[in-house]
Amino acid sequence: MLRDAVVDLDDAGRIVHCGPFHSAPEHPGPIRELTGILLPGLVNAHAHSPMTVLRGMGGDLPLMRWLTEVIWPAEGRLTPSDVYDGMVLGSVEMLRAGVTTSAEMYFHADEVARAVLDTGARAVLAPAVMDVPGWDWRKMLAGVNAWIDADGLRSGPGERIEVGYGPHSAYTLPPAALTEVAAEARARGALVQIHVAESLPEDVKQREEFGSVPALLEQAGVYGGRVLAAHSVHLSDTDIALFAANSVSVAHCPGSNMKLASGIARLRDLRAAGVATGIGTDGPASNDDLDLWEDVRLAGMLARVATLDSTVVKAADLLLLATRGGADALHRTDIGALEAGRWADVVHVGVDDPAFAAGLDVPDEQVLSTLVWAAGSRSVTDVWVAGAPVVTEGEPVLVDRRAAQERAGKVTGRLLSA
């Protein structure tokens, strides 16, 4: 924590200096003075944000019934424009909470990218690859290959869009498909996002044959590149060691895991093993919001109650999991911190709030505790991505929030009337 500090940006939207005011270099550009707190934009390490249009559907079902009976049939009726409308609303919701980057796994990913660019946010896209009725995984894989080969891994102003691969899971793709997807990703230096060991009923056949999903992924040759394993709830000590040895990162999604009764991920053990771990919301139909601050608090409380240790993760640890930790989980070094060379994804937290009744004239540890445990998203006032304002005084700058809500609501209404 730095008090009375400055953050200097260049014209491209990158940070060129962050440090105490008294030792800051001369800055020839415009200067904006702020009270309160500046922090890095939060990183949502795993999301399906277009599912804002499915929020509340099948909300009292376990994971596999929720997917097969409600969500997948509804998703089969979504049009590309529906996905765009859902992603605009999801992006607005995250930006207002100070989430500047989200790792998105969804289909019609070109519409997801268009929505993200329209709101000014940042996303790491993993177009879905699945071998289920109605979907051709080879065609889906070829589409991702062509996209990256044409546009490169990152594109858009401020490199706001990164494209990777989203093989859904080991239970929706055969091992041979996982092998091929991973090989294509490694050849391009792209991130692979995959659901791993989210719940016990989902991958019984795979566990019986291979021992565990992490073991299956090893045998299928998935490791060796940039791999992010979402959820990773039901892992053995051997599985965690396998992740650590292969630099596999984890997106911990406590809210969704709790709501779907999937279980409690071993956050303490993952961190102790050196597995890069970020926090994710999962989709807004299984959480049911995109407020990463809430998941940060849930991650801390679950870790404490699971270990019966109130010191296992502290406020500073949790804030780092949501920022630098999320960047590490995405294998990115250009976001997640206020450091020279990184993109200026910055969040301004105001302190005119009951949580900050004593203001900032308290010890650093108390400021962090208040920020993480008490204030969170409601105190976010302004947000910048690549140095450009995207939220001002709590409202998005580039899109109309109420219009976005109306469009997404109409999609939901049509799905419910089908």
Buried (B, 14 or more C-beta within 10 A) or exposed (E): EEEEBBBBBEEEBBBBBBBEEEEBEEEEEEEEEEEBBBBBBBBBBBBBBBBBBBBEBBEEBBBBBBBEEBBBBBBEEBEEEBBBBBBBBBBBBBBBBBBBBBBBBBBBBBBBBBBBBBBBBBBBBBBBBBBEEEBEBEEBBEBBBEBBEEEEBBBBEBBBBBBBBBBBBBBBBEBEBBBBBBEBBBEBEBBBBBBBBBBBEBBEEBBEEBBBBBBBBBBBBBBBBBBBBBBBBBBBEEBBBBBBEBBBBBBBBBBBBBBBEBBBBBBBBBBEBEBBBBBBBBBBBBBBBBBBBBBBBBBBBBBBEBBEEEEBBBBBBBBBBBBBBBBBBBBBEBBBBBBBEBBBBBBBBBBEBEBBEEEBEEEEEEBBBBBBBBBBBBBBBBBBBBBBBBBEEBBBBBBEBEEBBEBBBEBBEBBEEE
